[in-house]
């Protein structure tokens, strides 16, 4: 996944400032001037793509100008540079520190956004560790609740949909494993999580069908018919409903389905490209 918001960061923090002069001669640099010079050096490194060095320089500038706007900007830029080179753990630690030290910053929402994105970009696929998925979901939901009207929220709403789909895929993967090994109760529990918590994902249809199969196999025909009825009510033209109907009606022959009969039960999602500009 390509790195984002670099133009935003540069527009946000690129500030020019001159060195002091008196009678045409340069005065010895003050600590403030040293910090500004270091800050400029860090910005130059960002433009050159040396984010690791830039992060160190921004941190150095922050220590020379504590409790100033320069320090705030340096701290946030240092975190961004770590994020840009996939040092996610270090970036999150820096961002959490930034939030504690500079709670009145006008860029707190951006700091929280970078935390959420740092967790999101550690997600691989549904067969890997589920922890990054859960952490990312938690951080994004926090952001959407606290900063719902920001431009960043638009991006995170889309990413939350992807995370929820991936969590559902993970549950279904585990359910299939239990089904293969005939661990019916464990499989039912996983499938019910999909039906109750991830009912707007593309995986709910298969989950309901698997419940029909398991209940019928266990002799729980009433439960099997209830799951089939729920599947039929919401997705009566889907392949999974046809399969479930055949489980309960052995002589059933699948009818031909003509185009245009499918119900719009699934949410169509479009990837949104965002341009972040700081006013």
CORNOR-V127599 format. One record per residue. N is the residue number from 0. RES is the residue in one small letter. PHI is phi in whole degrees, -180 to 180 (999 if undefined). PSI is psi in whole degrees, 0 to 359 (999 if undefined). OMEGA is omega in whole degrees, 0 to 359 (NA if undefined). Layout:
n->N res->RES phi->PHI psi->PSI omega->OMEGA
n->N res->RES phi->PHI psi->PSI omega->OMEGA
This chain:
n->0 res->x phi->999 psi->127 omega->182
n->1 res->x phi->-67 psi->151 omega->179
n->2 res->x phi->-74 psi->145 omega->186
n->3 res->x phi->-120 psi->164 omega->170
n->4 res->x phi->69 psi->15 omega->181
n->5 res->x phi->-67 psi->321 omega->178
n->6 res->x phi->-66 psi->323 omega->177
n->7 res->x phi->-61 psi->314 omega->182
n->8 res->x phi->-64 psi->320 omega->181
n->9 res->x phi->-69 psi->318 omega->178
n->10 res->x phi->-64 psi->323 omega->184
n->11 res->x phi->-67 psi->321 omega->191
n->12 res->x phi->-116 psi->358 omega->180
n->13 res->x phi->-77 psi->107 omega->183
n->14 res->x phi->-128 psi->131 omega->179
n->15 res->x phi->-95 psi->146 omega->175
n->16 res->x phi->-156 psi->145 omega->184
n->17 res->x phi->-100 psi->166 omega->178
n->18 res->x phi->-90 psi->154 omega->183
n->19 res->x phi->-73 psi->143 omega->177
n->20 res->x phi->-136 psi->150 omega->177
n->21 res->x phi->-145 psi->122 omega->180
n->22 res->x phi->57 psi->33 omega->177
n->23 res->x phi->80 psi->355 omega->180
n->24 res->x phi->-110 psi->143 omega->179
n->25 res->x phi->-74 psi->131 omega->175
n->26 res->x phi->-77 psi->156 omega->173
n->27 res->x phi->-57 psi->135 omega->184
n->28 res->x phi->-63 psi->132 omega->175
n->29 res->x phi->-78 psi->173 omega->178
n->30 res->x phi->-63 psi->325 omega->178
n->31 res->x phi->-63 psi->316 omega->180
n->32 res->x phi->-66 psi->323 omega->177
n->33 res->x phi->-62 psi->316 omega->181
n->34 res->x phi->-63 psi->318 omega->180
n->35 res->x phi->-65 psi->320 omega->178
n->36 res->x phi->-63 psi->319 omega->178
n->37 res->x phi->-65 psi->319 omega->179
n->38 res->x phi->-60 psi->315 omega->179
n->39 res->x phi->-63 psi->323 omega->178
n->40 res->x phi->-64 psi->321 omega->178
n->41 res->x phi->-65 psi->317 omega->178
n->42 res->x phi->-61 psi->320 omega->178
n->43 res->x phi->-61 psi->320 omega->179
n->44 res->x phi->-66 psi->323 omega->177
n->45 res->x phi->-61 psi->313 omega->180
n->46 res->x phi->-62 psi->329 omega->180
n->47 res->x phi->-87 psi->356 omega->177
n->48 res->x phi->86 psi->9 omega->179
n->49 res->x phi->-94 psi->76 omega->187
n->50 res->x phi->-70 psi->327 omega->181
n->51 res->x phi->-65 psi->313 omega->178
n->52 res->x phi->-64 psi->319 omega->179
n->53 res->x phi->-61 psi->318 omega->180
n->54 res->x phi->-60 psi->317 omega->179
n->55 res->x phi->-63 psi->320 omega->181
n->56 res->x phi->-70 psi->322 omega->177
n->57 res->x phi->-64 psi->319 omega->178
n->58 res->x phi->-63 psi->321 omega->178
n->59 res->x phi->-65 psi->318 omega->179
n->60 res->x phi->-63 psi->322 omega->180
n->61 res->x phi->-62 psi->319 omega->182
n->62 res->x phi->-68 psi->334 omega->181
n->63 res->x phi->-82 psi->341 omega->181
n->64 res->x phi->-131 psi->65 omega->183
n->65 res->x phi->-66 psi->146 omega->175
n->66 res->x phi->59 psi->37 omega->176
n->67 res->x phi->-128 psi->169 omega->178
n->68 res->x phi->-63 psi->325 omega->178
n->69 res->x phi->-62 psi->319 omega->180
n->70 res->x phi->-64 psi->317 omega->179
n->71 res->x phi->-60 psi->313 omega->181
n->72 res->x phi->-64 psi->320 omega->180
n->73 res->x phi->-64 psi->318 omega->181
n->74 res->x phi->-63 psi->317 omega->181
n->75 res->x phi->-71 psi->321 omega->178
n->76 res->x phi->-66 psi->324 omega->177
n->77 res->x phi->-61 psi->317 omega->178
n->78 res->x phi->-64 psi->316 omega->180
n->79 res->x phi->-61 psi->319 omega->180
n->80 res->x phi->-63 psi->321 omega->177
n->81 res->x phi->-66 psi->319 omega->176
n->82 res->x phi->-61 psi->319 omega->184
n->83 res->x phi->-63 psi->336 omega->179
n->84 res->x phi->-108 psi->21 omega->175
n->85 res->x phi->67 psi->22 omega->172
n->86 res->x phi->-86 psi->68 omega->191
n->87 res->x phi->-64 psi->315 omega->182
n->88 res->x phi->-62 psi->315 omega->179
n->89 res->x phi->-66 psi->322 omega->179
n->90 res->x phi->-63 psi->316 omega->180
n->91 res->x phi->-64 psi->317 omega->178
n->92 res->x phi->-61 psi->317 omega->178
n->93 res->x phi->-64 psi->319 omega->181
n->94 res->x phi->-69 psi->321 omega->177
n->95 res->x phi->-66 psi->323 omega->175
n->96 res->x phi->-64 psi->318 omega->179
n->97 res->x phi->-58 psi->316 omega->182
n->98 res->x phi->-63 psi->323 omega->179
n->99 res->x phi->-73 psi->320 omega->185
n->100 res->x phi->-81 psi->327 omega->184
n->101 res->x phi->-122 psi->61 omega->184
n->102 res->x phi->-65 psi->339 omega->181
n->103 res->x phi->-92 psi->4 omega->181
n->104 res->x phi->-61 psi->142 omega->177
n->105 res->x phi->-75 psi->355 omega->181
n->106 res->x phi->-112 psi->23 omega->177
n->107 res->x phi->-61 psi->320 omega->181
n->108 res->x phi->-63 psi->324 omega->178
n->109 res->x phi->-67 psi->321 omega->178
n->110 res->x phi->-62 psi->314 omega->178
n->111 res->x phi->-64 psi->323 omega->178
n->112 res->x phi->-62 psi->315 omega->179
n->113 res->x phi->-63 psi->325 omega->176
n->114 res->x phi->-63 psi->312 omega->180
n->115 res->x phi->-61 psi->317 omega->180
n->116 res->x phi->-67 psi->324 omega->179
n->117 res->x phi->-62 psi->319 omega->176
n->118 res->x phi->-70 psi->319 omega->182
n->119 res->x phi->-61 psi->318 omega->184
n->120 res->x phi->-75 psi->356 omega->175
n->121 res->x phi->-91 psi->358 omega->179
n->122 res->x phi->-76 psi->131 omega->179
n->123 res->x phi->-105 psi->278 omega->176
n->124 res->x phi->-151 psi->176 omega->189
n->125 res->x phi->-69 psi->348 omega->179
n->126 res->x phi->-87 psi->350 omega->181
n->127 res->x phi->-90 psi->187 omega->181
n->128 res->x phi->-58 psi->135 omega->183
n->129 res->x phi->-81 psi->345 omega->186
n->130 res->x phi->-59 psi->314 omega->177
n->131 res->x phi->-59 psi->325 omega->177
n->132 res->x phi->-62 psi->312 omega->182
n->133 res->x phi->-67 psi->319 omega->179
n->134 res->x phi->-65 psi->318 omega->180
n->135 res->x phi->-64 psi->317 omega->178
n->136 res->x phi->-60 psi->316 omega->180
n->137 res->x phi->-62 psi->314 omega->182
n->138 res->x phi->-68 psi->320 omega->180
n->139 res->x phi->-68 psi->318 omega->179
n->140 res->x phi->-63 psi->322 omega->176
n->141 res->x phi->-62 psi->314 omega->182
n->142 res->x phi->-63 psi->314 omega->183
n->143 res->x phi->-64 psi->329 omega->178
n->144 res->x phi->-75 psi->322 omega->185
n->145 res->x phi->-87 psi->326 omega->184
n->146 res->x phi->-131 psi->61 omega->187
n->147 res->x phi->-70 psi->339 omega->187
n->148 res->x phi->-97 psi->3 omega->182
n->149 res->x phi->-83 psi->161 omega->176
n->150 res->x phi->-63 psi->326 omega->180
n->151 res->x phi->-62 psi->329 omega->181
n->152 res->x phi->-62 psi->326 omega->179
n->153 res->x phi->-61 psi->314 omega->179
n->154 res->x phi->-64 psi->317 omega->184
n->155 res->x phi->-71 psi->329 omega->177
n->156 res->x phi->-62 psi->317 omega->178
n->157 res->x phi->-64 psi->315 omega->181
n->158 res->x phi->-65 psi->327 omega->178
n->159 res->x phi->-64 psi->321 omega->176
n->160 res->x phi->-59 psi->317 omega->179
n->161 res->x phi->-64 psi->319 omega->180
n->162 res->x phi->-64 psi->315 omega->180
n->163 res->x phi->-62 psi->319 omega->177
n->164 res->x phi->-62 psi->321 omega->181
n->165 res->x phi->-71 psi->324 omega->175
n->166 res->x phi->-64 psi->319 omega->178
n->167 res->x phi->-64 psi->320 omega->178
n->168 res->x phi->-62 psi->322 omega->178
n->169 res->x phi->-63 psi->315 omega->179
n->170 res->x phi->-62 psi->320 omega->180
n->171 res->x phi->-68 psi->323 omega->177
n->172 res->x phi->-61 psi->316 omega->179
n->173 res->x phi->-68 psi->320 omega->179
n->174 res->x phi->-61 psi->318 omega->178
n->175 res->x phi->-62 psi->322 omega->178
n->176 res->x phi->-62 psi->315 omega->180
n->177 res->x phi->-65 psi->322 omega->179
n->178 res->x phi->-63 psi->316 omega->180
n->179 res->x phi->-59 psi->324 omega->181
n->180 res->x phi->-97 psi->12 omega->176
n->181 res->x phi->57 psi->37 omega->173
n->182 res->x phi->-98 psi->82 omega->194
n->183 res->x phi->-67 psi->317 omega->182
n->184 res->x phi->-65 psi->316 omega->178
n->185 res->x phi->-62 psi->321 omega->179
n->186 res->x phi->-65 psi->316 omega->179
n->187 res->x phi->-60 psi->317 omega->180
n->188 res->x phi->-60 psi->316 omega->180
n->189 res->x phi->-67 psi->318 omega->181
n->190 res->x phi->-67 psi->324 omega->179
n->191 res->x phi->-68 psi->330 omega->176
n->192 res->x phi->-63 psi->318 omega->179
n->193 res->x phi->-63 psi->315 omega->183
n->194 res->x phi->-66 psi->323 omega->184
n->195 res->x phi->-88 psi->322 omega->187
n->196 res->x phi->-102 psi->335 omega->185
n->197 res->x phi->-126 psi->43 omega->186
n->198 res->x phi->-72 psi->348 omega->179
n->199 res->x phi->-98 psi->6 omega->180
n->200 res->x phi->-92 psi->169 omega->181
n->201 res->x phi->-74 psi->353 omega->186
n->202 res->x phi->-93 psi->353 omega->185
n->203 res->x phi->-68 psi->327 omega->181
n->204 res->x phi->-63 psi->312 omega->179
n->205 res->x phi->-65 psi->322 omega->180
n->206 res->x phi->-60 psi->315 omega->179
n->207 res->x phi->-64 psi->319 omega->179
n->208 res->x phi->-63 psi->317 omega->179
n->209 res->x phi->-64 psi->325 omega->176
n->210 res->x phi->-64 psi->319 omega->177
n->211 res->x phi->-58 psi->312 omega->181
n->212 res->x phi->-61 psi->313 omega->184
n->213 res->x phi->-68 psi->313 omega->180
n->214 res->x phi->-59 psi->317 omega->181
n->215 res->x phi->-65 psi->320 omega->180
n->216 res->x phi->-65 psi->325 omega->180
n->217 res->x phi->-83 psi->1 omega->180
n->218 res->x phi->83 psi->12 omega->180
n->219 res->x phi->-95 psi->69 omega->187
n->220 res->x phi->-66 psi->326 omega->179
n->221 res->x phi->-64 psi->317 omega->178
n->222 res->x phi->-66 psi->321 omega->179
n->223 res->x phi->-62 psi->317 omega->180
n->224 res->x phi->-69 psi->327 omega->178
n->225 res->x phi->-66 psi->317 omega->178
n->226 res->x phi->-66 psi->321 omega->179
n->227 res->x phi->-66 psi->322 omega->179
n->228 res->x phi->-64 psi->319 omega->178
n->229 res->x phi->-64 psi->319 omega->178
n->230 res->x phi->-65 psi->316 omega->181
n->231 res->x phi->-67 psi->324 omega->181
n->232 res->x phi->-65 psi->322 omega->184
n->233 res->x phi->-96 psi->331 omega->186
n->234 res->x phi->-139 psi->54 omega->189
n->235 res->x phi->-74 psi->356 omega->176
n->236 res->x phi->-112 psi->12 omega->182
n->237 res->x phi->-86 psi->160 omega->178
n->238 res->x phi->-63 psi->323 omega->182
n->239 res->x phi->-67 psi->326 omega->177
n->240 res->x phi->-68 psi->320 omega->178
n->241 res->x phi->-61 psi->319 omega->179
n->242 res->x phi->-65 psi->316 omega->180
n->243 res->x phi->-64 psi->321 omega->179
n->244 res->x phi->-62 psi->322 omega->179
n->245 res->x phi->-69 psi->329 omega->177
n->246 res->x phi->-63 psi->319 omega->184
n->247 res->x phi->-87 psi->344 omega->181
n->248 res->x phi->-134 psi->92 omega->190
n->249 res->x phi->-62 psi->334 omega->182
n->250 res->x phi->-92 psi->6 omega->184
n->251 res->x phi->-73 psi->136 omega->175
n->252 res->x phi->-112 psi->131 omega->183
n->253 res->x phi->-66 psi->122 omega->179
n->254 res->x phi->-75 psi->159 omega->175
n->255 res->x phi->-74 psi->137 omega->181
n->256 res->x phi->-109 psi->120 omega->180
n->257 res->x phi->-86 psi->156 omega->180
n->258 res->x phi->-63 psi->143 omega->178
n->259 res->x phi->101 psi->350 omega->181
n->260 res->x phi->-89 psi->348 omega->183
n->261 res->x phi->-70 psi->135 omega->179
n->262 res->x phi->-84 psi->147 omega->182
n->263 res->x phi->-82 psi->59 omega->181
n->264 res->x phi->-82 psi->344 omega->183
n->265 res->x phi->-98 psi->144 omega->181
n->266 res->x phi->-84 psi->127 omega->176
n->267 res->x phi->-89 psi->129 omega->183
n->268 res->x phi->-116 psi->139 omega->178
n->269 res->x phi->-119 psi->131 omega->179
n->270 res->x phi->-67 psi->127 omega->181
n->271 res->x phi->-99 psi->126 omega->174
n->272 res->x phi->-95 psi->126 omega->185
n->273 res->x phi->-110 psi->144 omega->173
n->274 res->x phi->-117 psi->115 omega->182
n->275 res->x phi->-100 psi->120 omega->178
n->276 res->x phi->-129 psi->128 omega->179
n->277 res->x phi->-86 psi->123 omega->178
n->278 res->x phi->-82 psi->999 omega->NA
